[in-house]
Amino acid sequence: MNRKKFLANSAVITLGLSLPFGCSKDDNPVAPVEQSEMPPFPYFEVSETSNYDIGFKIGEHFKVLIQELYKRQMANKIHNPSSPFDGMSILEILLSFVDSDPSIYYDPFYNAAQTSFPQYLEEMKGTADATGIPLKTIFTNMCMLEIMALIQSEKPIKKHSPSIKGCSTVSYSSGGKLFLAHNEDFFTAYADLMYVVKVTQPGKPTFLSLNYPGGILGIPPAMNDAGIVYSGNQIDLPASSPGIPFVFVLRDMLSATSLEDAKSKVQLSNIAYSTHINIGSFKEKKIISAEIMPGKSEIYEVSDFYVHTNHFVLPTMEGLSTTDDNSVIRRDTLIAKSNIYKNKPNEVDGDLITGWMSSHDGYPNAVCVHLDGGLTVAHSLFDFQNQTWKLYKGNPCANAYKTIKI
């Protein structure tokens, strides 16, 4: 399709997936336990030398889940007769833009990833070969935010249904106590298909990662045996830049061996889009907050409580991202709850913070998400004293968790 003609018709894209997934305990049938070697999600361990083999083995093991996710994405069509994209899915629309002019919508991201992180592209190729899903489809899906922002910068896109931007984080460091708590919020269609992998590769830290089916590893929260833990928050910009898709930066974080190493991995001048990453070190007893965008970043070392949602808040970054009421309200809710316990380290524990992350105050702009089309698909609490990851399946209010170590 001619690119200019396609852009001229790109008036309306409706975002959002809407397959049902409940939030009751019956929908999250994992009994709480004190500690387990097995996460409360489908679980797989892989030990390989090559990244291609890692991707292939994971794709082979979770083939049914991965194929189901892509079927759901393709089946979720826009139903809007006034839209030129009526009857198309979001992924189909993005692939149409990619096909209309790969030199604009695909090659800059692919070439940058190939130059900086060829090993992770090999991993993606392995998953593509194992599942039969074309590499172009998987890579386009992983660059969804970059491509959408690129389209938006050239031709405004009207969004009739809200995207589930989500993700809320509370970090705490005071009086020798450290916690990193995170709600992973996303489309409902992903919720019952997510899985956890443990990957061992010679010369690299062994890691545990919660994953979106078929996606690059390391987008949701993760931990490795070097003591590094992290979680990310989606940050939107008015436009993207040619460069490395931000998900590759998250994937590389799985190999970090220290906070200094982690800092070097996130401060890339040629990142294509924006993100926020919470990074902690069990061994160093520190947590940092990194806000990143093309050509600019700022890092803050957490002291006392630190709350982050889906917009930039650090001094040199504030105002540079897209901000909406939902993100502001969730952040204000968590700040109000944490302010009560400032300078009260003896009263702070993980259960207290998870209780805040279970809050339904301000619905539909609640921290614990229960919406048509989206929800909190997982809650994580990293406890630095015990060096554990308390991982909840679904909304934290459902209380379906296991406490895991690596």
Secondary structure, DSSP 8 states (H G I E B T S, - for coil): --HHHHHHT--B-----------SGGGS-----S--SS-SS-EEEEE-SSHHHHHHHHHHHTHHHHHHHHHHHHH-B---TTSTTTT-BHHHHHHHHHHH-HHHHTHHHHHHHHHH-HHHHHHHHHHHHHHT--HHHHHHHHTHHHHHHHHHHHS--B-SS------EEEEEEETTEEEEEEEEEEEHHHHTT-EEEEEE-TTS--EEEEE-TTS-TTSS-EEETTSEEEEEEE---S---SSB-HHHHHHHHTT--SHHHHHHHH--TTBSS-EEEEEEETTTTEEEEEEEETTEEEEEE--EEEEE-SS--STTTTTSS---HHHHHHHHHHHHHHHTTTT-GGG--HHHHHHHHT--TTTTS-SS-EETTEEEEEEEEEETTTTEEEEEES-GGG--EEEE--
